[in-house]
């Protein structure tokens, strides 16, 4: 068993937010996905992102708004947002900082190519 917490992760500035990729943890071995923690400061936002991976973003603390292809979706703590490949997205922190667990992987048809 491994216990991985956002409060113990090393976060570094990237893309307008602070991220901590799970590759920082020793002993996890090969996982069928990549993952990272990220934090958006209060009243801040990430830079626009768009990638070939499917991404499951789970708000673990705070209240965010996800702007996906120009549409805003409120995301309070406990909300999971599933992003499809190629969807342009920005994560906004509302009144306080937001912490998110992001799990991402290439879709099967892309992974086999």
Secondary structure, DSSP 8 states (H G I E B T S, - for coil): -----GGGS--EEETTEEEEEGGGSTT----SSEEEEEEE-TT-B---B--SEEEEEEEEESEEEEEETTEEEEEETT-EEEE-TT--EEEEE-SS-EEEEEEEEE-HHHHT-
